[in-house]
Structures are given as structure tokens and as C-alpha cells.
Amino acid sequence: MANDGYAKAIEIKNLVKKYKSVVAVNDISLDVYEGEIFGFLGPNGAGKTTTIKTLLGLIFPSSGDVRVLGKPAGDIDVKLKVSYLPESPYFYEHMSAREVVGFYGSLFGLTGAAKNKRVDYLLDLVGLQKDSSKPLRAFSKGMLQRVGIAQALINDPKLLFFDEPTSGLDPVAHRDIRDLIVRLKNEGRTIFLSSHQLSDVELVCDRVSILNRGKIRRLGSVGELIAGGNVEIIAENVVADDAQLAKLKALTSNVSDVNHKLIITTSASNVSKNNVLDWVRANKGDVISVTETRRSLEDIFYETVREGDASAIVGS
Ligand SMILES: Nc1ncnc2c1ncn2[C@@H]1O[C@H](COP(=O)(O)OP(=O)(O)OP(=O)(O)O)[C@@H](O)[C@H]1O
């Protein structure tokens, strides 16, 4: 997708955030476009929360520039159009969903019939109308998450930050919340989604970044990130000495011998595939099958984090 014509909901340029000697965010730059669901991924301690807090104007950059909806992060106009749903929103347990959402409506200046109408609309949207008068202590985690989303929508935000909105939910609640996030995007809102639920991210996000050790290691559409999988080639009747097998191993990511058949895994690029096929023919083998394997976002995440760990060990 060419994004050049789209307005930017978030612009991060060379953001650095240090906590004393800890560099939590180390020179990251990225744009999020209006109307997209952007997946912000990374292992624990990668710098996600620090970045989100900076975007919300709760903490300040050590250096770099952060703009939200065209204005500096933390600008009062921006705060009115942005919402944040933390991983475990905290509510007073004796209050009902209607009271909590109404309370947040009051904070945004809603009163009387307009407030009631908005609260009814949101409770209906998140599927809590029936239980809206019960105290929250009777609510499951999934129901509390729905209250959190209703509360986050009270100000009709253009941009929503969701931190792990589906973690710890049963499959039904999980899917409901995921569908709701897509619905919010379809209403024209921008969603900045921080999540470890990679299957959700793969399904709903337009673009994704993977952060590790304070740096962005991958950035692109889900399709771009998972493109270029592996190919598995099975060959039999190969006649090869150790030197020839060593040559094959240098060309591939994995070779195993199962019942006198060679199972060879290599990158799906034409060059790698053809090199292996040429090797099999040169060693009198017959190719039985060539199968492309698709990678998942989880594979990419794993590779990215392991690469970062390896480079940290060698100090690069
Ligand atoms: N207030 C703070 N003071 C000192 N160090 C901090 C502070 N907040 C975060 N850090 C450190 O900054 C780094 C990034 O932390 P951050 O919370 O942003 O990561 P994260 O990606 O959100 O992790 P998680 O997925 O566990 O929430 C970590 O090394 C963390 O220990």
C-alpha cells in the first residue's frame, strides 16, 4: 500500500528515551497513518510502554520529535481525541458498568440526556447492555475488558492505543474484542495495538513494527514481513561423499537423512532453490517433491528477537 497520500496520525522521528543509564528507546522513527491498525510488537522490555507513554505525553523524550494527530504529543487538543486502554484497566468494583462509563462521560463534559445516550450506545456496542447495572465485582475479565473499551470510546477518539486488549480472554471473548477492534477501524479510527497475541496481529493489523532492545528491527505490512518463506525439497537416490554433503549444507538451512531420502530446507528464493536442485541432479539424485512453506508472524517475531539477542552478545 502506498501511504504517501494518507494523513499521519503518529509521527515519531529519532526518538530516544533514557532512564538514567538505561536506554529504553534508542533512536526510533516511524509513521502511523490515519485509519490503519498498526501492530506495535516486541518482547518484554523492548521499549513499547515507554514509546506509548511518550506518545500520550505522560513522559518526555530525551531527544527526538513525537507528533500525534499533527501536534506535539501531550497537546491538550490531542488529549481530547486520543484514548488509551491499559492491559488491566482498574475500576471500582462496587460501581456498575453504566456508572463507570457515565463517570468518564462526565470527565469529558457530557451531561444529561446526551451523556445517557452515549453511555447506552457504548454499552450496546460492547455487548454489556444486559449486565450494565450489575456491580463490576461480578464481571469476568472479558466483561471488564469490554467496560474498558466502552470507557476508552467515551470521547469518540480518532486514535486509540490498546495495550494487550485480548490477553487472558477465553476464545469467545477474545474473538469478540478482536472483531470490535476491526469495527473501530471501519468507523475510520486509527488503532495503535501493542500485543503479544501474534495471531490476532496477523489477522487485523495493516502494518506492524517489531521493536527489540529499544530499536525497530522490522517494519512493514504483515504480507511484506511474512513473504519469502522456505522451501522443502525431498530427494532420493543421491550419491554424495562427505565433501559434496558439506557443499549442500553450505547452501541450505537444514539437511536431514530420513530412510535414505534427503530432506533439504532452504530459502524460497529462486537462487537458493535452483542451487539445491542443481546439486541434487549433479549427485545423481531424483527430486520427489518441492514444497513451499509459509512463515507466520510468530516465526518472524522469533527470528527478529533472536537476531537482536545474538547481535547484543557480539556487541554490534
Ligand atoms: N521508570 C523507569 N525507570 C528505569 N527503567 C525503566 C523505567 N521504565 C522502563 N524502564 C526500562 O526500560 C526498558 C524498556 O521498558 P518498557 O516498559 O518500555 O518495555 P516494554 O516493551 O513495554 O516491556 P513489557 O512488554 O514487559 O511491558 C526496560 O529495560 C525497562 O526495565
Ligand as a Chemical Component Dictionary entry (heavy atoms), coordinates in Angstrom:
data_LIG
# 
_chem_comp.id                   LIG 
_chem_comp.type                 NON-POLYMER 
_chem_comp.pdbx_formal_charge   0 
_chem_comp.three_letter_code    LIG 
# 
loop_
_chem_comp_atom.comp_id 
_chem_comp_atom.atom_id 
_chem_comp_atom.alt_atom_id 
_chem_comp_atom.type_symbol 
_chem_comp_atom.charge 
_chem_comp_atom.model_Cartn_x 
_chem_comp_atom.model_Cartn_y 
_chem_comp_atom.model_Cartn_z 
_chem_comp_atom.pdbx_ordinal 
LIG N1  N1  N 0 10.721 4.250  35.024 1  
LIG C1  C1  C 0 11.761 3.514  34.611 2  
LIG N2  N2  N 0 12.984 3.624  35.196 3  
LIG C2  C2  C 0 14.039 2.895  34.784 4  
LIG N3  N3  N 0 13.992 1.999  33.776 5  
LIG C3  C3  C 0 12.811 1.825  33.159 6  
LIG C4  C4  C 0 11.632 2.563  33.542 7  
LIG N4  N4  N 0 10.596 2.172  32.738 8  
LIG C5  C5  C 0 11.104 1.236  31.897 9  
LIG N5  N5  N 0 12.420 1.030  32.142 10 
LIG C6  C6  C 0 13.319 0.120  31.413 11 
LIG O1  O1  O 0 13.261 0.475  30.035 12 
LIG C7  C7  C 0 13.264 -0.688 29.224 13 
LIG C8  C8  C 0 12.008 -0.688 28.344 14 
LIG O2  O2  O 0 10.875 -0.862 29.179 15 
LIG P1  P1  P 0 9.376  -0.830 28.639 16 
LIG O3  O3  O 0 8.474  -0.940 29.839 17 
LIG O4  O4  O 0 9.194  0.354  27.767 18 
LIG O5  O5  O 0 9.318  -2.169 27.768 19 
LIG P2  P2  P 0 8.043  -2.942 27.177 20 
LIG O6  O6  O 0 8.395  -3.288 25.771 21 
LIG O7  O7  O 0 6.806  -2.156 27.381 22 
LIG O8  O8  O 0 8.005  -4.260 28.054 23 
LIG P3  P3  P 0 6.721  -5.152 28.531 24 
LIG O9  O9  O 0 6.251  -5.945 27.322 25 
LIG O10 O10 O 0 7.337  -6.044 29.565 26 
LIG O11 O11 O 0 5.680  -4.225 29.077 27 
LIG C9  C9  C 0 13.384 -1.867 30.151 28 
LIG O12 O12 O 0 14.749 -2.200 30.255 29 
LIG C10 C10 C 0 12.852 -1.328 31.459 30 
LIG O13 O13 O 0 13.427 -2.020 32.545 31 
# 
loop_
_chem_comp_bond.comp_id 
_chem_comp_bond.atom_id_1 
_chem_comp_bond.atom_id_2 
_chem_comp_bond.value_order 
_chem_comp_bond.pdbx_ordinal 
LIG N1  C1  SING 1  
LIG C1  N2  SING 2  
LIG C1  C4  DOUB 3  
LIG N2  C2  DOUB 4  
LIG C2  N3  SING 5  
LIG N3  C3  DOUB 6  
LIG C3  C4  SING 7  
LIG C3  N5  SING 8  
LIG C4  N4  SING 9  
LIG N4  C5  DOUB 10 
LIG C5  N5  SING 11 
LIG N5  C6  SING 12 
LIG C6  O1  SING 13 
LIG C6  C10 SING 14 
LIG O1  C7  SING 15 
LIG C7  C8  SING 16 
LIG C7  C9  SING 17 
LIG C8  O2  SING 18 
LIG O2  P1  SING 19 
LIG P1  O3  DOUB 20 
LIG P1  O4  SING 21 
LIG P1  O5  SING 22 
LIG O5  P2  SING 23 
LIG P2  O6  DOUB 24 
LIG P2  O7  SING 25 
LIG P2  O8  SING 26 
LIG O8  P3  SING 27 
LIG P3  O9  DOUB 28 
LIG P3  O10 SING 29 
LIG P3  O11 SING 30 
LIG C9  O12 SING 31 
LIG C9  C10 SING 32 
LIG C10 O13 SING 33 
# 
